[in-house]
């Protein structure tokens, strides 16, 4: 879920592309997938932005959400559902769950005074602050004092510690798991779950004068988005296999959210995976305030959607911070996508058209070339969410195919020797097309069209499946070099 800023920023693009790659990979395994994304639209931050814009909050978010849907479309994101926390169905689920907590005695009323960051909609203690400011947004917090409803989160400290111990892979990467464990061991405070002066939110069912803490509202989207509590989708897809989130909201997802679910008696998600921040070339975090925002939609238009997807997934180790520079994007586009993959497909199909009448000859894929593909390693890397290493391994096979052409010199061959090389190349490209589909779906589709084959699944990454006589048709080059 994304809290609406003024427009989509680069980190949103990265998160969506990473989630999309993982979803597509599991579809490639033949699994049924429900990929949920959307926008978090309530809270004081949105309310204030709307006031500055001279608009009502609903009018403001209706306009802003258009950009995020455009981002999904531009980046070829294959989400099954786009949820908005202003959806009436979602709001009703929120009210129902809060009422449930209240009736179970997990919500109580008491006075409260605390330090509050509007940008991340979170209360902090003095020890949480960095130089007296919010640790994430580096801005002074506001002192908020009011009577509030609290969730008895402290009651779940030991249960969460026990859950972390029994489920080692609950929070990834390991660095974030250890960080959350340390915070848990330091003690949990009860959580204020109501707001008095924030009318832009979901009203509490047991006190209509107050609205719900925006983070509980936002987190509940994971349940309302799959039709909690009784839909077929909820029964089929919950508990979620993964929540993919930014590191700055790890505590909300790996402590607040599971405590909330435990109180409700709902199963916890299997994994909370935290991706890193994207920084500028100099290592500074991208932000609107520092003037380092990069428009991902424009980048996709300038360099192609798949070139941007490839760069994000290849350049940045998944789960770590990474740097972005346009120069680095150009280098990967020119050297790896154009020179390696694009050149391989173009060379192979040109030769098949010229030397085999545009049809796949009768032959078998070269045994030595087959051994250059380490499919088991690719699968293992994906299971560990090492997306950048997975791409590197796939492209090592692309390089091997180009070397195969140079070694065999098919322009000097005839007859069965030529047929064997041409078949080996076409069959290998078919396999490559399957493997790159989660990363570069548009490119995979173009390759399939040129090869005259239908999209395959991972089980089809076997050699010698390409049928003799299949008609190929070379299309435009896959990637154009840029200056």
Secondary structure, DSSP 8 states (H G I E B T S, - for coil): -EE--SS--HHHHHHHHHHHHHHHHHHHTT-----EEEEE--SHHHHHHHHHHTS-HHHHHHHHHHHHHHHHHHTT---SEEEETTSHHHHHHHHHHHHHHHHTT-EEEEEEEEEEETTTTEEE-GGG-BTTB-TTT-SB-EEEEEEEEEE-GGGGHHHHHHHHHH-TTSEESHHHHHHHHHHHHT----EE-EESS--SS-EETTEEEEEE-HHHHHHTHHHHTTTTTT-HHHHHH-S-S-EEEEGGGHHIIIIIHHHHHHHHT----S-EEEE--EEETTS-B--TTTT----HHHHHHHH-HHHHHHHHHHHS-TTS-EEE-HHHHHHHIIIIIIIIIIHHHHHHHHHHHHHSTTB--S----HHHHTT--HHHHHHHHHTT-HHHHHHHHHHHHHHHHHHHHHH-GGG--HHHHHHHHHHHHHHHHHHHHHHTTT-HHHHHHHHHHHT-----GGG--TT-S-TT-B----S-S-----
